[in-house]
Amino acid sequence: MRPLAAARPATFGGAVSAAAPSDYRNDLSVVAGMLRALGHNAAATPLGAVADIPDRDALLGQCRQAQAFIRHCGESAEHYRRQLPADNPSAVALAGAYETAMSRAATVHRHLGAALDLSIKCATTAPAKPRSHAEKLALRRAEHTASALESADRCAAQGAEEVLAFTDRLAPVPTAAAAEAAVVVGSSATAPTRSRR
């Protein structure tokens, strides 16, 4: 399982408020990467003791990761919603990006929850007799579990692309020359001096 914490967890929560405008694109890239990791982990879920059924402990861990990601995105979206566009021209775009990531992660979590539910039922059901109704039910559960994980992976990939699309809505970052010129214009060295009386 690919650990989400390896992808700059400080990007989320209160730490994101300290980001400079030039870091916003990197932040959204990290958010998209972490969302994509949720999907990769779902697709690569190891099988458990029951044939063709993903391991329920692995699925439980993925559900917890998705919950943590949803919480971090919610906190970040709320942080940027409180900012005025005059103070941060990128606030609206950033809030939208985190809300999109949160929404997609919630859908991923729903698919993971469905897979977890089916894996638990399969693990706690007695072995079915060949060609019995119970065996057919077990096969359908295995198919639905695989479908749920594929949907989680696909949803995460789509969400990552949607988050990255918000980088085009971010306010332009001033160039070093423009920033230096702004400092010079606003400095006391360029202010007109008053003659002393």
N, C-alpha and C positions, 0 to 999 in steps of 0.2 A: 504494500500500500504506500502510495506516495504521500509523505507527510506535508500537510498544508503549512505547518509552522515554519517550514524551511524557506517559504517565500515571503520574507519580510513582514512578519506579523505586526511590526510597529507601524505599518501603513494604516492600520485600522484603529478605531476608537479615538481617544483623545490625542494620540500622537500625530494623527493626520493633520491636525490644526496647525502644526508647526511647519508644514511643507511650504516650500517656496513655489511661486508660480511655475518655475521651470521644472519642478518635480511632479507636477500634476499628471503629465503624460506618462511618466514612469509609474506613478501610483495606479493609474487606470490599467496599465499594462500588467502590473502585479495582480490587481483584482481579477482581470480576465484570466490570467494564468492560474490563479487559485480556483476560480470557478471551473476552468477546464480540468484541473486536477481532480475535482470531485467526479467529473464524468469518467476520466481515465481510471480512477480507482474503482468505480462501479463496474466498468467493463472488464476489469482485471480481477474481480472478486474471486478468491480461491474457492474451490468446491469443498463441501463439508463431508460428514460421514455418510450422508445419504447420496446415492448416485445422482449426478446431474443437478444437484441442489447446492447453491452457494452456502458457504459457511455463515451461520447466523451471527457468530461473534464478530466476524469481519464486517458484516452488514450493519451490526449495531454500532461499531466504531465509525463507520462511514456516516450513519445517521447523526451521530454526535458531532462529527466534523462539519456536516452541513448545517446543523443548528448553530454552531459557533460562528460559522461564516455568515449566516443570516443575521445573527445578532450584531456582528461587527459592521456589516453593511448598513443595518438599520441605524446604528449609532452615528456612523459617518454621514449618512443621508440627512439625519436630523441636524447634525453639526452644520452642514452647508446650507440647509434650509433657513437656519437662523441668521446667516450672513446676508448683508445687504449687497446688491450688485455694485453699488458705489464703492464699497470696501473691497469686494472681491468679484470682479467681472465674470469669473469662471464658476461662481457659486451655484448658479442654476444648472449648468451643465454637469457639474460634479454631483450635485444632489440627484439629478436624473440618472447618472451612471450607476450610483450606488443603489438607487431604488430598483433599477433594472436588474442589477446583479442579485439583489435580495429576492426579487420576484422569481427569477430563474432558479435560484438556489432553493427556493421553497418548493418549486415544481420538482426539482431533482430529489429533494427530501421526500416528497410524496411518493415518487417512484421507488426510492430506496425503502420506504416504509412498507410499500406493497410487497416488495421482494422479501423483506424481513418477515412479514406476516406469513407468507407462503412457506418460507424456509422453516419457520418454527412449526407450522402445521405438519410439514413433511417429516420433520425430525421427531415429532411426538406421536406420529401415527404408526401403528403396527405394520410390518411388511405385508404387502398385498400378495395374494395368490395370482399366479400367471393367468392372463386373459380374464381377470375378474373386473367387476365395476370399480373396485378400489384401485386396481392397477391403472385403469384408464384415468381415474381421477388424479393419481400421482403423476402420470405423464402430462396431463393438462396443467397441473400445478408447476411442473418443471418448465414447461413451455412459457407459461405466464410469468414465471420468475425471470427467465432469460429475456423475455420481451420488456419487462419493467426495467431491467438494467440497461438494455439497449436504448430505451427511451430516456433514461437518466443521462446516458453518455451523449445522446443526440441533443438533448435540451441544454446541457452544459456547454456544448460546442457552439450552439446558436447564441446562447447568452454571452459567451466570451466575445463573439463577433459584435454583438450589439453594444457591449460595454466599450470596446475599442472604437466604435463609431463615434462615441461621444468626444473623442480627442479632437475631432474636427470642429467641435462647438466651443472648445476652450478659447479663452481670450489670448490674443497673440502675446508672446513673451517679449518684452523690450530687449533689443540688442544691447550689447555692452557699450557700444558707442553712444546709443541714444540715452542709456541710463547715465553715462558719464556726463553727457551734455546737460541732462536735467539737473544733475547735482551742481554743475558749474553755474547754470542759470539761477538756481535758487540759493547759491552761496552768498555770504556777506561780502566776498571779495568783489562781486560784480554789482553790488548795490551802490547807488549814487551816494557820495559822501556829502554831508551838509557842512557848509562853512561855519566855523565858530565865530561867534560874535564877541 
